[in-house]
Amino acid sequence: MTSSLTYNTQLDRFLLISLGTERNAVTGDTTAGVYYALSDDLVRWTSRTLLFEAPIRGHADPDGPPPIGYPSALDPDSPGRNFDTTDARFYLFFTRFNRTDPMDRDLVRVTVELRHLRS
């Protein structure tokens, strides 16, 4: 996991967000989407947890919705000029790769509230 690293002031922990896939050991099904992990010290991390399911490049159904990439957590309330902190509510930005043209992409913003995250 390498996409977006912030310090979350609400959880008092580091928050890492990235794309990924996870295989269910029982069914063998693969779930692609945006995952997160938490850390107190940037060394030891929680197991990654699915934030939301989404098609990602390399794992998307050609007839399904367009894949996404480059998830980044940004909080407009962050006091740092690099937006390096998040709090109880922040935005997750990502790119949607439209299928009509390889250069046709959309920047998408969704709101994330920590009540939806398991710490």
URNOR-V419184 format. One record per residue. N is the residue number from 1. RES is the residue in one letter. PHI is phi in degrees with one decimal (999 if undefined). PSI is psi in degrees with one decimal (none if undefined). D_LAST is the distance of its C-alpha to the last C-alpha in Angstrom with 2 decimals. Layout:
N	RES	PHI	PSI	D_LAST
N	RES	PHI	PSI	D_LAST
This chain:
1	M	999	126.6	17.14
2	T	-146.0	2.5	19.01
3	S	-76.3	-52.1	19.24
4	S	-141.2	121.9	17.36
5	L	-121.0	124.3	15.85
6	T	-137.1	163.5	15.00
7	Y	-99.4	122.3	13.73
8	N	-94.3	115.8	11.45
9	T	-72.9	-24.1	13.06
10	Q	-73.0	-43.6	10.91
11	L	-87.1	-14.8	7.74
12	D	57.1	42.1	10.50
13	R	-148.7	162.1	9.36
14	F	-79.0	143.0	11.03
15	L	-121.8	121.5	10.16
16	L	-114.5	128.8	12.39
17	I	-123.1	137.0	13.65
18	S	-159.4	164.0	16.50
19	L	-78.0	156.0	18.65
20	G	-175.1	175.5	18.77
21	T	-132.5	150.7	19.94
22	E	-137.4	130.3	18.78
23	R	-96.8	129.7	21.46
24	N	-75.3	120.8	21.15
25	A	-64.7	-27.3	22.81
26	V	-84.3	-51.0	24.53
27	T	-91.5	-23.6	25.87
28	G	82.9	-2.7	26.07
29	D	-69.5	148.2	24.93
30	T	-108.1	133.4	23.18
31	T	-111.7	117.7	20.51
32	A	-100.5	147.5	20.72
33	G	166.3	-158.5	18.60
34	V	-99.7	126.9	16.05
35	Y	-117.8	159.0	13.00
36	Y	-135.4	157.7	10.16
37	A	-142.1	156.2	8.75
38	L	-123.5	150.9	7.30
39	S	-149.2	145.5	9.76
40	D	-85.9	-26.6	11.27
41	D	-135.3	7.4	14.73
42	L	66.8	6.8	15.25
43	V	-110.6	-53.9	16.51
44	R	-99.1	128.9	13.87
45	W	-121.3	150.5	11.16
46	T	-68.5	163.2	8.54
47	S	-62.3	146.3	10.36
48	R	-70.2	147.0	10.70
49	T	-128.1	139.3	9.64
50	L	-67.9	123.1	12.26
51	L	-84.9	-49.6	11.99
52	F	-159.0	147.9	15.59
53	E	-78.4	138.1	18.60
54	A	-161.3	149.9	21.52
55	P	-69.8	138.5	24.63
56	I	-124.0	157.0	24.63
57	R	-58.9	136.8	27.77
58	G	89.4	-14.7	29.17
59	H	-132.6	10.5	27.47
60	A	-90.7	144.7	28.67
61	D	-71.8	126.2	31.34
62	P	-59.4	-23.8	34.48
63	D	-99.8	0.0	35.24
64	G	-94.0	-165.5	31.76
65	P	-63.5	156.1	29.93
66	P	-65.0	146.0	30.02
67	P	-73.6	163.2	27.40
68	I	-119.1	167.5	25.01
69	G	-159.4	170.2	24.21
70	Y	56.0	52.9	23.01
71	P	-68.5	137.7	19.71
72	S	-141.7	130.7	19.08
73	A	-88.6	123.9	16.74
74	L	-133.4	135.1	19.16
75	D	-121.1	115.5	19.03
76	P	-63.5	-17.2	22.56
77	D	-83.8	-3.9	21.64
78	S	-62.9	129.1	20.88
79	P	-74.9	-17.3	23.54
80	G	-82.8	147.0	23.99
81	R	-69.6	-16.4	26.62
82	N	-98.5	8.2	24.48
83	F	52.6	47.1	21.58
84	D	-89.8	2.8	19.33
85	T	-125.3	152.5	16.83
86	T	-130.4	164.4	14.78
87	D	-130.8	-148.4	13.68
88	A	-66.9	-19.9	12.48
89	R	-141.5	127.3	14.86
90	F	-148.5	173.4	16.22
91	Y	-102.1	144.0	18.35
92	L	-111.3	116.8	17.96
93	F	-100.0	144.2	21.45
94	F	-154.2	163.9	22.83
95	T	-98.0	133.7	26.33
96	R	-105.3	124.6	27.86
97	F	-93.7	102.6	30.78
98	N	-72.4	147.5	33.53
99	R	-84.4	-12.7	35.86
100	T	-70.1	-31.7	39.17
101	D	-153.3	134.4	39.39
102	P	-58.1	-24.0	37.34
103	M	-95.1	-0.1	37.34
104	D	-85.8	104.8	36.33
105	R	-133.9	152.2	32.71
106	D	-122.9	143.1	30.70
107	L	-93.6	123.9	28.00
108	V	-116.1	141.2	25.43
109	R	-124.9	128.9	22.97
110	V	-126.7	150.9	20.24
111	T	-89.2	135.6	18.09
112	V	-116.1	130.4	14.28
113	E	-116.3	135.6	12.72
114	L	-64.1	-18.9	9.16
115	R	-62.4	-16.4	9.72
116	H	-90.0	-13.1	9.70
117	L	-92.1	143.2	6.32
118	R	-98.7	127.0	3.78
119	S	-103.7	none	0.00
